[in-house]
Amino acid sequence: MADDNDGQISSVRQFRRFATVVCAIGVLVQLLLTTYYLGMGHKAAPHHLPVGLVSASGEQKARVTAMLEDGGSFKVSGYGDAAALTTAIRERDVYGGVDLTGDAPMLYVASAAGTAAATLLKSTYATVMRQQKTAQLAALTTATVPVTEAQALVAADAMTDVVPLPADDVNGASLGFLTQALSLGGTIASMGLGRLIPRTRRSWKRGVAHLTTLILYAIGSAAVVLWSMSWFGVGADANRWEMLGIFSLISLAVTGSTAGAVALIGPAGALVGAFYFTVGTVISGASILPEFLPDFGRRLGENLPTGAGVQAVRDDLYFPDAAIGGHLLILSLYAVIGSLLILITNFLPNRSDATSEVDLKITGT
């Protein structure tokens, strides 16, 4: 029978105890993830979804704003004309809006910003218009109505999709898949390097080699994502160099911060990458818009590499007028802090790490 000190299970009782612990941990993880997923995505409802309004008078603006903001679903911003409203939509200040100044109201949406928001705006608009038309028809039942007025009342609601989704991505699900692929691939790469790098002596050479490998991996993974996108026509009109840079930054933010955590605290740091994949992708804003998440999930999601990455990619693909500096700053902070941790932990002397199986042949200047 093996000795207890060699790390092997030496009795049935020890096996049962180990199996019980493993099963208990697995059940606990399932419980936590199930609760989290349902808490974030079950009955997702809008919270202060930003929309625009072009009104004919201050009284009309106050009345419509009060109606839309009742219950906290929408946050209304006023605009002087339809051109200002559509500009705000293209800059992603609002998800859509309505112009009430013309002969017939006009709804403006941007399905590329999120199908859930566009669907909500359409349904809300249709409900309000149906109620208004019903009231108008009821008031005119005993009066002689001109043909043009009657036709206007039964006409379909007018709508303009300012930034539509491309025909090859009708559900807008591509961003979520791309983010998941980058997160999972980055986590696996970080874990693999975490097994490889310790086989070399801790030194500035190892730090530079580790960081160089992560940067090369980030560029390679970004190129692969772009290549796979071309198979399905996603982002066909996008600037390839901009997309390569953004995807590379996302990958380096994920792998760099994960590798930095591993360098700082050891193998347990790989849980950072797992956190990005299991938790971060759900609240990234790809499948569930940030305004449809609980406040905590929204705040956390937009400050993770997955959330910042999704928003940066969406803006670059569909909203070139939108500012993405804030998203790129978040990604850069994760990448830079992770890279610094890798370099610092390797530059610091560590006498307990004195053995080396591989001597990296890197010469200094």
ZARO-546676 format. One line per field, with one value per residue (C-alpha): x, y, z; residue in three letters. Coordinates in Angstrom, 2 decimals. Layout:
BEGIN
X = (X_...)
Y = (Y_...)
Z = (Z_...)
r = (ALA_...)
END
This chain:
BEGIN
X = (0.00_1.30_2.48_0.08_2.83_3.20_-0.09_-1.86_-5.13_-4.27_-7.65_-11.33_-12.17_-9.75_-11.18_-14.75_-13.74_-11.99_-14.90_-17.38_-15.39_-15.08_-18.81_-19.69_-17.50_-19.02_-22.57_-21.69_-20.18_-23.27_-25.53_-23.58_-23.43_-27.09_-28.13_-25.89_-27.02_-30.70_-30.22_-28.63_-30.70_-34.05_-36.77_-34.24_-35.92_-34.75_-33.42_-33.24_-32.70_-31.59_-33.96_-34.46_-37.51_-38.22_-41.38_-43.47_-43.91_-42.68_-46.04_-45.88_-42.30_-43.19_-46.21_-44.42_-41.30_-43.37_-45.17_-41.96_-39.97_-42.79_-41.52_-37.86_-37.70_-36.58_-34.44_-35.55_-33.33_-34.78_-33.45_-34.22_-34.92_-34.76_-31.21_-29.93_-31.73_-30.25_-26.79_-27.19_-28.22_-25.15_-22.93_-24.66_-25.86_-29.36_-30.75_-33.48_-36.24_-39.37_-40.04_-43.47_-43.16_-44.31_-47.75_-47.23_-44.88_-41.65_-39.84_-36.06_-34.20_-30.74_-31.02_-27.21_-27.05_-29.08_-32.12_-33.69_-33.69_-35.02_-37.79_-38.75_-38.90_-41.02_-43.48_-43.75_-44.28_-46.86_-48.78_-48.87_-49.88_-52.59_-54.05_-53.92_-55.55_-58.25_-59.13_-59.17_-61.37_-63.79_-64.10_-64.78_-67.40_-70.25_-68.53_-67.83_-64.15_-62.13_-60.68_-57.08_-57.55_-59.11_-56.28_-53.72_-55.37_-55.29_-51.85_-48.92_-46.65_-43.67_-40.22_-36.61_-33.75_-30.83_-28.14_-29.50_-27.78_-26.15_-28.11_-25.56_-26.08_-29.82_-29.83_-26.76_-25.29_-21.86_-20.28_-21.06_-19.55_-16.40_-15.96_-16.41_-13.84_-11.29_-11.90_-11.69_-8.69_-6.88_-7.55_-6.24_-3.14_-2.45_-2.83_-0.53_2.13_1.66_2.84_5.68_7.23_8.06_10.38_12.81_14.78_13.03_14.85_14.35_14.84_11.90_9.73_10.51_10.01_6.68_5.38_6.63_4.82_1.58_1.82_2.48_-0.39_-2.72_-1.93_-2.25_-5.58_-6.92_-5.92_-7.68_-10.87_-10.81_-10.24_-13.13_-15.40_-14.76_-16.18_-19.61_-19.57_-19.42_-17.74_-17.20_-17.18_-15.06_-11.53_-9.42_-6.46_-8.65_-10.39_-7.04_-5.84_-9.01_-9.10_-5.39_-5.96_-8.90_-6.81_-3.84_-6.13_-7.49_-4.23_-2.05_-4.23_-4.68_-0.94_-0.19_-2.46_-0.72_2.69_1.54_-0.34_0.45_-1.80_-4.90_-4.53_-5.86_-9.29_-9.20_-9.46_-12.20_-14.03_-13.90_-15.35_-18.02_-19.07_-17.76_-19.26_-22.79_-22.61_-20.47_-23.44_-23.21_-26.35_-27.97_-27.65_-26.10_-29.35_-31.21_-28.92_-29.19_-27.18_-24.37_-24.01_-23.98_-21.28_-19.11_-19.59_-18.61_-15.38_-14.21_-12.18_-15.11_-17.57_-15.21_-14.19_-17.75_-18.63_-15.43_-16.03_-19.71_-18.89_-16.10_-18.25_-21.53_-21.10_-17.96_-19.15_-19.25_-16.38_-14.58_-11.73_-13.18_-13.49_-9.95_-8.66_-10.17_-8.66_-5.28_-5.27_-5.85_-3.15_-0.59_-1.15_-0.94_2.22_3.83_3.03_4.71_7.84_8.08_7.62_10.39_12.77_12.54_15.13_13.81_16.42_13.91_13.52_17.16_16.84_16.41_15.49_15.72_18.04_16.39_18.94_18.06_20.91_20.72_21.78)
Y = (0.00_3.43_5.75_8.57_11.12_10.41_12.13_8.93_7.61_4.65_3.45_3.17_5.58_8.16_7.69_8.20_11.33_12.76_11.86_13.48_16.70_16.80_16.19_18.80_21.39_20.56_20.91_24.18_25.61_24.56_26.18_29.44_29.60_28.67_31.33_33.86_33.10_33.19_36.30_38.11_36.79_35.54_38.07_40.67_44.07_47.53_49.97_53.61_52.70_55.97_57.15_60.44_62.61_65.38_67.18_70.03_71.81_71.84_70.53_67.58_66.83_66.82_64.58_62.01_62.02_61.37_58.51_56.85_57.30_55.98_52.75_53.44_51.58_54.56_57.66_60.37_63.07_65.88_66.89_69.85_67.94_64.53_65.15_65.72_62.58_60.37_61.78_60.83_57.32_56.95_58.12_55.61_58.26_56.77_53.49_55.17_57.73_59.26_62.44_63.90_67.12_65.89_65.07_61.51_60.35_58.66_56.04_55.74_52.61_51.07_47.31_47.02_48.49_45.58_43.71_43.67_47.48_47.84_45.31_47.08_50.47_49.06_47.36_50.41_52.69_50.36_50.16_53.94_54.55_51.90_53.48_56.93_55.78_53.87_57.00_59.11_56.63_56.44_60.24_60.30_57.53_60.01_62.57_62.78_61.98_63.03_60.10_61.25_61.48_58.03_56.57_58.15_56.55_53.03_53.34_51.34_53.04_54.79_53.56_54.06_51.73_54.17_51.51_48.10_44.81_43.25_40.55_37.93_38.69_39.14_38.25_40.23_37.19_37.27_39.59_37.20_34.24_36.18_37.34_33.82_32.49_35.15_34.62_30.84_30.82_33.38_31.43_28.20_29.98_31.55_28.22_26.54_29.19_28.88_25.28_26.09_29.24_27.80_25.33_28.18_30.19_33.30_36.27_39.28_36.93_34.80_37.88_39.30_35.90_35.40_38.83_38.53_35.22_36.75_39.64_37.33_35.11_38.13_39.18_35.60_35.02_38.33_37.33_33.98_35.69_38.07_35.19_33.17_36.24_36.49_32.99_34.19_37.73_39.33_42.73_42.65_46.46_47.04_48.42_45.26_46.96_48.62_45.32_43.53_46.09_45.90_42.09_41.96_44.34_42.25_39.09_40.71_42.16_38.67_36.71_39.43_39.94_36.18_35.50_38.41_36.87_33.51_35.16_36.94_34.23_30.99_28.49_29.80_32.95_31.01_31.41_35.00_33.69_31.27_34.21_36.13_33.19_31.95_35.28_38.05_36.89_36.83_40.48_41.70_43.28_40.96_38.87_40.88_44.64_46.44_48.38_45.08_43.79_44.41_47.48_45.46_43.24_46.24_48.08_44.99_43.91_47.21_47.26_43.75_43.01_41.08_43.95_46.68_44.49_43.82_47.51_48.49_45.89_46.81_50.50_49.87_47.54_49.44_52.87_54.56_57.92_56.62_57.31_54.13_55.71_54.67_51.02_50.96_52.53_49.73_47.08_48.82_48.97_45.21_44.53_46.93_45.94_42.25_42.81_44.76_41.98_39.47_41.59_42.64_39.15_37.91_40.81_40.41_38.03_34.71_32.38_29.57_29.43_28.61_25.55_25.76_23.09_25.46_28.43_30.96_32.27_35.97_38.45_41.96_45.14)
Z = (0.00_-0.92_1.76_2.71_2.12_-1.60_-2.46_-3.48_-2.07_0.13_1.45_0.53_3.32_1.94_-1.55_-0.30_1.57_-1.50_-3.80_-1.41_-1.32_-5.13_-5.59_-2.96_-4.66_-8.04_-6.72_-4.99_-8.17_-10.13_-7.55_-7.61_-11.42_-11.86_-9.36_-11.03_-14.59_-13.69_-11.58_-14.52_-17.42_-16.06_-16.87_-17.96_-17.87_-18.98_-16.41_-17.56_-21.22_-22.88_-25.63_-27.44_-28.01_-30.52_-29.42_-30.79_-27.47_-23.89_-22.70_-25.09_-24.06_-20.35_-20.90_-23.07_-20.88_-17.75_-19.50_-20.72_-17.52_-15.33_-13.80_-14.60_-17.91_-19.98_-19.57_-21.99_-23.52_-25.62_-29.07_-31.29_-34.51_-36.16_-37.44_-33.89_-32.74_-35.46_-34.74_-31.07_-32.16_-34.39_-31.52_-29.20_-26.78_-27.10_-28.40_-30.41_-30.12_-31.58_-33.51_-32.75_-34.75_-38.17_-39.52_-38.27_-35.48_-36.62_-34.58_-34.90_-33.72_-34.11_-34.17_-34.34_-30.82_-29.49_-30.77_-27.30_-27.13_-30.68_-30.00_-26.77_-28.50_-31.31_-28.95_-26.68_-29.66_-31.19_-27.90_-27.44_-31.04_-30.87_-27.76_-29.33_-32.57_-30.70_-28.74_-31.91_-33.78_-30.86_-30.85_-34.59_-34.79_-34.89_-37.12_-40.82_-41.26_-44.33_-46.26_-45.76_-41.99_-41.81_-43.89_-41.57_-38.54_-39.98_-41.62_-40.33_-37.81_-39.43_-38.39_-39.48_-38.55_-38.38_-37.86_-38.91_-38.34_-41.42_-43.21_-42.13_-38.43_-38.06_-34.34_-33.36_-31.59_-33.25_-30.67_-27.83_-29.66_-30.53_-26.93_-25.59_-28.05_-27.07_-23.34_-23.46_-25.81_-23.68_-20.50_-22.01_-23.33_-19.93_-18.16_-20.68_-20.25_-16.51_-16.82_-19.23_-17.77_-14.31_-16.05_-16.57_-14.02_-12.69_-14.19_-16.44_-19.39_-18.32_-17.79_-21.24_-22.89_-21.10_-22.07_-25.66_-25.99_-24.71_-27.16_-30.10_-28.99_-28.76_-32.33_-33.58_-31.83_-33.19_-36.72_-36.32_-35.11_-38.08_-40.46_-39.02_-39.19_-42.92_-43.42_-42.30_-43.63_-40.17_-40.22_-43.98_-44.18_-41.06_-41.04_-40.74_-39.08_-36.46_-35.73_-35.50_-32.98_-30.85_-30.85_-30.00_-27.09_-25.82_-25.99_-24.23_-21.55_-20.82_-21.07_-19.51_-16.44_-16.00_-16.38_-14.03_-11.40_-11.84_-11.48_-8.34_-6.44_-8.27_-10.11_-8.36_-10.45_-13.44_-11.85_-13.14_-16.69_-15.68_-14.10_-17.37_-19.28_-16.85_-15.33_-17.56_-20.86_-19.39_-18.29_-21.18_-22.95_-25.95_-25.44_-22.62_-22.99_-20.00_-19.37_-19.07_-16.31_-12.56_-11.59_-9.99_-13.06_-15.35_-13.39_-13.08_-16.68_-18.29_-16.26_-17.22_-20.35_-21.80_-21.37_-22.53_-25.45_-26.60_-26.56_-28.38_-31.10_-31.48_-31.84_-34.34_-36.42_-36.46_-34.83_-36.19_-34.83_-31.25_-28.84_-27.77_-25.81_-22.46_-23.50_-24.89_-21.66_-19.56_-21.84_-21.76_-17.96_-17.70_-20.28_-18.78_-15.14_-16.03_-18.04_-15.20_-12.75_-15.04_-15.39_-11.74_-10.32_-12.61_-11.93_-8.17_-6.70_-5.47_-4.01_-3.53_-7.31_-7.95_-10.20_-13.94_-16.45_-19.43_-19.88_-22.17_-24.66_-24.54_-24.68_-23.30_-24.95)
r = (MET_ALA_ASP_ASP_ASN_ASP_GLY_GLN_ILE_SER_SER_VAL_ARG_GLN_PHE_ARG_ARG_PHE_ALA_THR_VAL_VAL_CYS_ALA_ILE_GLY_VAL_LEU_VAL_GLN_LEU_LEU_LEU_THR_THR_TYR_TYR_LEU_GLY_MET_GLY_HIS_LYS_ALA_ALA_PRO_HIS_HIS_LEU_PRO_VAL_GLY_LEU_VAL_SER_ALA_SER_GLY_GLU_GLN_LYS_ALA_ARG_VAL_THR_ALA_MET_LEU_GLU_ASP_GLY_GLY_SER_PHE_LYS_VAL_SER_GLY_TYR_GLY_ASP_ALA_ALA_ALA_LEU_THR_THR_ALA_ILE_ARG_GLU_ARG_ASP_VAL_TYR_GLY_GLY_VAL_ASP_LEU_THR_GLY_ASP_ALA_PRO_MET_LEU_TYR_VAL_ALA_SER_ALA_ALA_GLY_THR_ALA_ALA_ALA_THR_LEU_LEU_LYS_SER_THR_TYR_ALA_THR_VAL_MET_ARG_GLN_GLN_LYS_THR_ALA_GLN_LEU_ALA_ALA_LEU_THR_THR_ALA_THR_VAL_PRO_VAL_THR_GLU_ALA_GLN_ALA_LEU_VAL_ALA_ALA_ASP_ALA_MET_THR_ASP_VAL_VAL_PRO_LEU_PRO_ALA_ASP_ASP_VAL_ASN_GLY_ALA_SER_LEU_GLY_PHE_LEU_THR_GLN_ALA_LEU_SER_LEU_GLY_GLY_THR_ILE_ALA_SER_MET_GLY_LEU_GLY_ARG_LEU_ILE_PRO_ARG_THR_ARG_ARG_SER_TRP_LYS_ARG_GLY_VAL_ALA_HIS_LEU_THR_THR_LEU_ILE_LEU_TYR_ALA_ILE_GLY_SER_ALA_ALA_VAL_VAL_LEU_TRP_SER_MET_SER_TRP_PHE_GLY_VAL_GLY_ALA_ASP_ALA_ASN_ARG_TRP_GLU_MET_LEU_GLY_ILE_PHE_SER_LEU_ILE_SER_LEU_ALA_VAL_THR_GLY_SER_THR_ALA_GLY_ALA_VAL_ALA_LEU_ILE_GLY_PRO_ALA_GLY_ALA_LEU_VAL_GLY_ALA_PHE_TYR_PHE_THR_VAL_GLY_THR_VAL_ILE_SER_GLY_ALA_SER_ILE_LEU_PRO_GLU_PHE_LEU_PRO_ASP_PHE_GLY_ARG_ARG_LEU_GLY_GLU_ASN_LEU_PRO_THR_GLY_ALA_GLY_VAL_GLN_ALA_VAL_ARG_ASP_ASP_LEU_TYR_PHE_PRO_ASP_ALA_ALA_ILE_GLY_GLY_HIS_LEU_LEU_ILE_LEU_SER_LEU_TYR_ALA_VAL_ILE_GLY_SER_LEU_LEU_ILE_LEU_ILE_THR_ASN_PHE_LEU_PRO_ASN_ARG_SER_ASP_ALA_THR_SER_GLU_VAL_ASP_LEU_LYS_ILE_THR_GLY_THR)
END
